[in-house]
Amino acid sequence: MLNAIFASIFISLTMFGSSAFAAEKKSSIPFEPLKIYLKNQLGNGKDHLIFNITSEAEWKKLENDLIEGDRLPLKIDFKKYQVFGIQEFVRSGGHTISVESIESYSKKGKPKSFVAKIKRTKPGENCITTDAMDAPHAFVLIPAKFKFSHAEFIVERFPDCSSK
């Protein structure tokens, strides 16, 4: 009888646990890279700037600092899309940054927020670099229905440049 009670409690907890996990679901959001060339650095040597442009007014405000790229739409329908971007500031050449993935967390089928996974690459040990300020950046177009939550960074170092 005691075993039956424990089995019943275990089954109830298992069912509750799976429904709790089902309430919040993680999924990938499709995105389209945008080629945007920045005329200059937008920050003052900060670690990074994050752009979450969700309106025409925000886009116009940033427009003075952008040079049209190969795939940059002149007009973005902000009812359907938003622009997410990141720019970093480093004192050395050879750094890159890219948006690797964007994940959404939804509850009861309704999107709550998105997390951008950002990949940073750095020059390897003993690689020749410059001492000039560099500002690697990446921009993507994503559906408008998602709200920005935060960015998570993945750091990757290029191979060692020393001669063997």
One Martini backbone bead per residue (centre of mass of N, CA, C, O) as a GRO file, in nm:
protein
  164
    1MET     BB    1   0.058   0.063  -0.021
    2LEU     BB    2   0.300   0.254  -0.001
    3ASN     BB    3   0.384   0.217  -0.297
    4ALA     BB    4   0.123   0.335  -0.419
    5ILE     BB    5   0.158   0.619  -0.302
    6PHE     BB    6   0.436   0.684  -0.429
    7ALA     BB    7   0.344   0.637  -0.721
    8SER     BB    8   0.127   0.857  -0.723
    9ILE     BB    9   0.314   1.094  -0.654
   10PHE     BB   10   0.512   1.057  -0.890
   11ILE     BB   11   0.305   1.089  -1.119
   12SER     BB   12   0.210   1.372  -1.037
   13LEU     BB   13   0.488   1.512  -1.053
   14THR     BB   14   0.549   1.440  -1.346
   15MET     BB   15   0.303   1.583  -1.468
   16PHE     BB   16   0.368   1.862  -1.353
   17GLY     BB   17   0.651   1.896  -1.470
   18SER     BB   18   0.578   1.875  -1.776
   19SER     BB   19   0.376   2.115  -1.774
   20ALA     BB   20   0.580   2.329  -1.688
   21PHE     BB   21   0.764   2.295  -1.940
   22ALA     BB   22   0.534   2.344  -2.153
   23ALA     BB   23   0.477   2.646  -2.084
   24GLU     BB   24   0.790   2.677  -2.162
   25LYS     BB   25   0.932   2.754  -2.484
   26LYS     BB   26   1.196   2.676  -2.703
   27SER     BB   27   1.300   2.868  -3.001
   28SER     BB   28   1.373   2.941  -3.317
   29ILE     BB   29   1.462   3.230  -3.503
   30PRO     BB   30   1.436   3.376  -3.785
   31PHE     BB   31   1.706   3.525  -3.985
   32GLU     BB   32   1.848   3.821  -4.152
   33PRO     BB   33   2.114   3.936  -4.279
   34LEU     BB   34   2.275   4.256  -4.265
   35LYS     BB   35   2.434   4.498  -4.465
   36ILE     BB   36   2.616   4.712  -4.252
   37TYR     BB   37   2.776   5.031  -4.261
   38LEU     BB   38   2.975   5.209  -4.057
   39LYS     BB   39   3.109   5.520  -4.043
   40ASN     BB   40   3.122   5.498  -3.725
   41GLN     BB   41   3.149   5.521  -3.407
   42LEU     BB   42   2.888   5.521  -3.160
   43GLY     BB   43   3.079   5.509  -2.930
   44ASN     BB   44   3.308   5.536  -2.625
   45GLY     BB   45   3.459   5.250  -2.582
   46LYS     BB   46   3.275   5.038  -2.531
   47ASP     BB   47   3.209   4.717  -2.534
   48HIS     BB   48   2.891   4.755  -2.628
   49LEU     BB   49   2.623   4.770  -2.867
   50ILE     BB   50   2.267   4.760  -2.866
   51PHE     BB   51   2.022   4.690  -3.120
   52ASN     BB   52   1.654   4.768  -3.104
   53ILE     BB   53   1.465   4.810  -3.384
   54THR     BB   54   1.095   4.901  -3.384
   55SER     BB   55   1.107   5.178  -3.556
   56GLU     BB   56   1.113   5.440  -3.769
   57ALA     BB   57   1.237   5.646  -3.571
   58GLU     BB   58   1.487   5.476  -3.493
   59TRP     BB   59   1.594   5.443  -3.782
   60LYS     BB   60   1.631   5.748  -3.846
   61LYS     BB   61   1.832   5.802  -3.615
   62LEU     BB   62   2.050   5.591  -3.741
   63GLU     BB   63   2.088   5.673  -4.045
   64ASN     BB   64   2.346   5.867  -4.020
   65ASP     BB   65   2.536   5.594  -3.939
   66LEU     BB   66   2.465   5.477  -4.226
   67ILE     BB   67   2.545   5.251  -4.488
   68GLU     BB   68   2.446   5.109  -4.753
   69GLY     BB   69   2.394   4.787  -4.833
   70ASP     BB   70   2.326   4.519  -5.026
   71ARG     BB   71   2.058   4.423  -4.819
   72LEU     BB   72   1.941   4.696  -4.743
   73PRO     BB   73   1.654   4.819  -4.674
   74LEU     BB   74   1.497   5.115  -4.719
   75LYS     BB   75   1.230   4.967  -4.619
   76ILE     BB   76   1.072   4.891  -4.310
   77ASP     BB   77   0.834   4.673  -4.170
   78PHE     BB   78   0.755   4.725  -3.830
   79LYS     BB   79   0.507   4.525  -3.814
   80LYS     BB   80   0.699   4.265  -3.901
   81TYR     BB   81   0.979   4.404  -3.816
   82GLN     BB   82   1.320   4.394  -3.687
   83VAL     BB   83   1.627   4.528  -3.559
   84PHE     BB   84   1.929   4.359  -3.486
   85GLY     BB   85   2.227   4.472  -3.301
   86ILE     BB   86   2.599   4.483  -3.293
   87GLN     BB   87   2.870   4.665  -3.123
   88GLU     BB   88   3.216   4.685  -3.098
   89PHE     BB   89   3.519   4.761  -2.896
   90VAL     BB   90   3.860   4.751  -3.015
   91ARG     BB   91   4.227   4.722  -2.964
   92SER     BB   92   4.226   4.564  -3.259
   93GLY     BB   93   4.267   4.350  -3.492
   94GLY     BB   94   4.081   4.051  -3.586
   95HIS     BB   95   3.787   4.103  -3.519
   96THR     BB   96   3.467   3.941  -3.464
   97ILE     BB   97   3.105   3.944  -3.532
   98SER     BB   98   2.805   3.735  -3.463
   99VAL     BB   99   2.495   3.596  -3.535
  100GLU     BB  100   2.403   3.271  -3.457
  101SER     BB  101   2.135   3.308  -3.272
  102ILE     BB  102   1.771   3.298  -3.210
  103GLU     BB  103   1.577   3.283  -2.912
  104SER     BB  104   1.261   3.171  -2.793
  105TYR     BB  105   1.020   3.242  -2.536
  106SER     BB  106   0.722   3.066  -2.465
  107LYS     BB  107   0.370   3.107  -2.362
  108LYS     BB  108   0.111   2.954  -2.477
  109GLY     BB  109   0.229   3.038  -2.781
  110LYS     BB  110   0.349   3.308  -2.672
  111PRO     BB  111   0.569   3.542  -2.715
  112LYS     BB  112   0.812   3.691  -2.504
  113SER     BB  113   1.128   3.639  -2.589
  114PHE     BB  114   1.476   3.718  -2.676
  115VAL     BB  115   1.789   3.550  -2.752
  116ALA     BB  116   2.115   3.642  -2.830
  117LYS     BB  117   2.370   3.475  -3.007
  118ILE     BB  118   2.711   3.570  -2.971
  119LYS     BB  119   3.001   3.580  -3.179
  120ARG     BB  120   3.342   3.589  -3.084
  121THR     BB  121   3.648   3.685  -3.237
  122LYS     BB  122   3.996   3.625  -3.189
  123PRO     BB  123   4.307   3.648  -3.187
  124GLY     BB  124   4.571   3.478  -3.164
  125GLU     BB  125   4.850   3.393  -3.056
  126ASN     BB  126   5.098   3.590  -3.202
  127CYS     BB  127   4.935   3.789  -3.358
  128ILE     BB  128   4.903   4.030  -3.590
  129THR     BB  129   4.822   4.362  -3.491
  130THR     BB  130   4.659   4.645  -3.419
  131ASP     BB  131   4.608   4.969  -3.234
  132ALA     BB  132   4.344   5.019  -3.342
  133MET     BB  133   4.030   5.095  -3.359
  134ASP     BB  134   3.754   4.873  -3.352
  135ALA     BB  135   3.406   4.788  -3.507
  136PRO     BB  136   3.245   4.532  -3.487
  137HIS     BB  137   2.947   4.409  -3.672
  138ALA     BB  138   2.584   4.318  -3.644
  139PHE     BB  139   2.287   4.251  -3.850
  140VAL     BB  140   1.928   4.177  -3.812
  141LEU     BB  141   1.626   4.029  -3.930
  142ILE     BB  142   1.314   4.017  -3.750
  143PRO     BB  143   1.045   3.953  -3.604
  144ALA     BB  144   0.828   4.173  -3.422
  145LYS     BB  145   0.692   3.986  -3.184
  146PHE     BB  146   0.961   4.017  -3.037
  147LYS     BB  147   1.137   4.051  -2.730
  148PHE     BB  148   1.399   4.176  -2.580
  149SER     BB  149   1.637   4.051  -2.343
  150HIS     BB  150   1.932   3.915  -2.435
  151ALA     BB  151   2.283   3.853  -2.444
  152GLU     BB  152   2.499   3.589  -2.559
  153PHE     BB  153   2.841   3.489  -2.529
  154ILE     BB  154   3.080   3.367  -2.768
  155VAL     BB  155   3.419   3.264  -2.745
  156GLU     BB  156   3.673   3.281  -3.004
  157ARG     BB  157   3.990   3.156  -3.101
  158PHE     BB  158   4.229   3.172  -3.293
  159PRO     BB  159   4.493   3.048  -3.396
  160ASP     BB  160   4.810   3.017  -3.357
  161CYS     BB  161   5.085   3.232  -3.500
  162SER     BB  162   5.316   3.069  -3.444
  163SER     BB  163   5.605   2.934  -3.528
  164LYS     BB  164   5.721   2.575  -3.571
   0.00000   0.00000   0.00000
